[in-house]
Amino acid sequence: MREWKVSRAAKISACTLLLGLTLAQAASAASFKDTKGNWAESAINALAQQGVVSGFADGTFRPNQAISRVEFFTMLNKVMGYNVRKTPMFSDVSTKSWYYSEVAAAVGAGYIQGEYQDGGKMLPTIAITRQEVASMLAKALDLPLENNASVKLSYKDNAQIQPWRKSAVSAMVKSGLMSGMPDKTFRPTEAVTRAQVAAILKRVLDEYKGGGSAGGGSGSGGSIISNGVSYRPLNPITVMQNTSITSYLPSYVDATVNGKVSKVAVTWPSVSTSELGTQKVQGTLSNSTYRPVLTIFVINGNNGTGNNGGNNGGNNGGNNGGQPINIGGPALGDVKISFSSLFSTIVVRSNEKVTTITANNNQMHYEGNNTFSIATAGLKLGDKVTIKAMDISGKVIDQKDYIVTQTTNGN
């Protein structure tokens, strides 16, 4: 697997002590006793020289050793620069454990959102599997995902891939970040080794460094790394045709530097809304090579409803008594609530007109493909969740209440 570029810290964390890793060993990474001739030797050495991976006290790297879930979180957190921590809602993650802060960072970043909800347990020290890694990296890189039901995979062991992870596996394979085995299997439940981690994360560094990628390089709840600074991806905006959007273009991008969030000024080129469709516009940041990408949906005002749902539909919903303007489907489409008493997630599909969704007044994160999600404290049967969908002007164009009665709620 691939690892992101990690800052070259000058101290040893409790996590790296338990992993048997030291910065001094990273410096002499090219001389691991057990990697010469290994298929991932060049990737291991390259990442070690950058301080991303290192070996054990006996001078070995142990390339064939399986990586646990929390060890993978540790690598991914460092590479992505995830420093915003939220309280882990897992019964088997103690505040006294060495990996508590890493799990907290993973929860804060959102890439384990919905991954582990089996009775509130995460089983942090067991080996992470290939399909788990595919799912998390697809989120971190914001790879374009198909509908799981329509995914076509040609592996002999397709049936072993969890249905809700198939789109992530497909996206990782299409991106070239992961691949199947020579025997035409994917082996989704197989443990991932240290060598595989090095190989995958090296590809990530090569192909996604600086934010450039086929999938946009943004993280679902995460960030894009550029020059050691992580940036939050931008939510899309939706406007009516021939409408000026100057006032809607964001003036700043959120950046995380050394664990602190700050605002970085962004400038945008002239944007025309004369043609219908989707366009992506690249901005320029102050003192950074990262180019933020803003997705703009230009829609036909005649699709509005009500007496004046045309030109005014983009800003005030038309004179339709506050009724939703349905463009490309319902404002609030498929709503899924996965819950336990400790940790819950909410995923909402919308249409192109929706630019903001909240759940019980907490803003949800845009995942791409008109999908929003949020991780929240545990829900229980009978709880009410109020979902609101808003347009570009902040007007609520749809609102529904959901009572938690089962694992997945339809709309």
Secondary structure in CASP SS format (residue, H / E / C, confidence):
PFRMAT SS
TARGET T0000
AUTHOR 0000-0000-0000
METHOD secondary structure of the structure
MODEL  1
M C 1.00
R C 1.00
E C 1.00
W C 1.00
K C 1.00
V C 1.00
S C 1.00
R C 1.00
A C 1.00
A C 1.00
K C 1.00
I C 1.00
S C 1.00
A H 1.00
C H 1.00
T H 1.00
L H 1.00
L H 1.00
L C 1.00
G C 1.00
L C 1.00
T C 1.00
L H 1.00
A H 1.00
Q H 1.00
A H 1.00
A H 1.00
S C 1.00
A H 1.00
A H 1.00
S H 1.00
F C 1.00
K C 1.00
D C 1.00
T C 1.00
K C 1.00
G C 1.00
N C 1.00
W C 1.00
A C 1.00
E H 1.00
S H 1.00
A H 1.00
I H 1.00
N H 1.00
A H 1.00
L H 1.00
A H 1.00
Q H 1.00
Q C 1.00
G C 1.00
V C 1.00
V C 1.00
S C 1.00
G C 1.00
F C 1.00
A C 1.00
D C 1.00
G C 1.00
T C 1.00
F C 1.00
R C 1.00
P C 1.00
N C 1.00
Q C 1.00
A E 1.00
I C 1.00
S E 1.00
R H 1.00
V H 1.00
E H 1.00
F H 1.00
F H 1.00
T H 1.00
M H 1.00
L H 1.00
N H 1.00
K H 1.00
V H 1.00
M H 1.00
G C 1.00
Y C 1.00
N C 1.00
V C 1.00
R C 1.00
K C 1.00
T C 1.00
P C 1.00
M C 1.00
F C 1.00
S C 1.00
D C 1.00
V C 1.00
S C 1.00
T C 1.00
K C 1.00
S C 1.00
W C 1.00
Y C 1.00
Y H 1.00
S H 1.00
E H 1.00
V H 1.00
A H 1.00
A H 1.00
A H 1.00
V H 1.00
G H 1.00
A H 1.00
G C 1.00
Y C 1.00
I C 1.00
Q C 1.00
G C 1.00
E C 1.00
Y C 1.00
Q C 1.00
D E 1.00
G C 1.00
G C 1.00
K E 1.00
M C 1.00
L C 1.00
P C 1.00
T C 1.00
I C 1.00
A E 1.00
I C 1.00
T E 1.00
R H 1.00
Q H 1.00
E H 1.00
V H 1.00
A H 1.00
S H 1.00
M H 1.00
L H 1.00
A H 1.00
K H 1.00
A H 1.00
L C 1.00
D C 1.00
L C 1.00
P C 1.00
L C 1.00
E C 1.00
N C 1.00
N H 1.00
A H 1.00
S H 1.00
V C 1.00
K C 1.00
L C 1.00
S C 1.00
Y C 1.00
K C 1.00
D C 1.00
N H 1.00
A H 1.00
Q H 1.00
I C 1.00
Q C 1.00
P H 1.00
W H 1.00
R H 1.00
K H 1.00
S H 1.00
A H 1.00
V H 1.00
S H 1.00
A H 1.00
M H 1.00
V H 1.00
K H 1.00
S H 1.00
G C 1.00
L C 1.00
M C 1.00
S C 1.00
G C 1.00
M C 1.00
P C 1.00
D C 1.00
K C 1.00
T C 1.00
F C 1.00
R C 1.00
P C 1.00
T C 1.00
E C 1.00
A E 1.00
V C 1.00
T E 1.00
R H 1.00
A H 1.00
Q H 1.00
V H 1.00
A H 1.00
A H 1.00
I H 1.00
L H 1.00
K H 1.00
R H 1.00
V H 1.00
L H 1.00
D H 1.00
E H 1.00
Y H 1.00
K H 1.00
G H 1.00
G H 1.00
G C 1.00
S C 1.00
A C 1.00
G C 1.00
G C 1.00
G C 1.00
S C 1.00
G C 1.00
S C 1.00
G C 1.00
G C 1.00
S C 1.00
I E 1.00
I E 1.00
S E 1.00
N C 1.00
G C 1.00
V E 1.00
S E 1.00
Y E 1.00
R C 1.00
P C 1.00
L C 1.00
N C 1.00
P C 1.00
I E 1.00
T E 1.00
V E 1.00
M E 1.00
Q C 1.00
N C 1.00
T C 1.00
S C 1.00
I C 1.00
T H 1.00
S H 1.00
Y H 1.00
L C 1.00
P C 1.00
S C 1.00
Y E 1.00
V E 1.00
D E 1.00
A E 1.00
T E 1.00
V E 1.00
N C 1.00
G C 1.00
K E 1.00
V E 1.00
S E 1.00
K E 1.00
V E 1.00
A E 1.00
V E 1.00
T E 1.00
W C 1.00
P C 1.00
S C 1.00
V C 1.00
S C 1.00
T C 1.00
S C 1.00
E C 1.00
L C 1.00
G E 1.00
T E 1.00
Q E 1.00
K E 1.00
V E 1.00
Q E 1.00
G C 1.00
T E 1.00
L E 1.00
S C 1.00
N C 1.00
S C 1.00
T C 1.00
Y C 1.00
R C 1.00
P C 1.00
V E 1.00
L E 1.00
T E 1.00
I E 1.00
F E 1.00
V E 1.00
I E 1.00
N C 1.00
G H 1.00
N H 1.00
N H 1.00
G C 1.00
T C 1.00
G C 1.00
N C 1.00
N C 1.00
G C 1.00
G C 1.00
N C 1.00
N C 1.00
G H 1.00
G H 1.00
N H 1.00
N H 1.00
G C 1.00
G C 1.00
N C 1.00
N C 1.00
G C 1.00
G C 1.00
Q C 1.00
P C 1.00
I C 1.00
N C 1.00
I C 1.00
G C 1.00
G C 1.00
P C 1.00
A C 1.00
L E 1.00
G E 1.00
D E 1.00
V E 1.00
K E 1.00
I E 1.00
S E 1.00
F C 1.00
S C 1.00
S C 1.00
L C 1.00
F E 1.00
S E 1.00
T E 1.00
I E 1.00
V E 1.00
V E 1.00
R E 1.00
S E 1.00
N C 1.00
E C 1.00
K C 1.00
V C 1.00
T C 1.00
T E 1.00
I E 1.00
T E 1.00
A E 1.00
N C 1.00
N C 1.00
N E 1.00
Q E 1.00
M C 1.00
H E 1.00
Y E 1.00
E E 1.00
G E 1.00
N C 1.00
N C 1.00
T E 1.00
F E 1.00
S E 1.00
I E 1.00
A E 1.00
T E 1.00
A E 1.00
G C 1.00
L C 1.00
K C 1.00
L C 1.00
G C 1.00
D C 1.00
K E 1.00
V E 1.00
T E 1.00
I E 1.00
K E 1.00
A E 1.00
M E 1.00
D C 1.00
I C 1.00
S C 1.00
G C 1.00
K C 1.00
V E 1.00
I E 1.00
D E 1.00
Q E 1.00
K E 1.00
D E 1.00
Y E 1.00
I E 1.00
V C 1.00
T C 1.00
Q C 1.00
T C 1.00
T C 1.00
N C 1.00
G C 1.00
N C 1.00
END
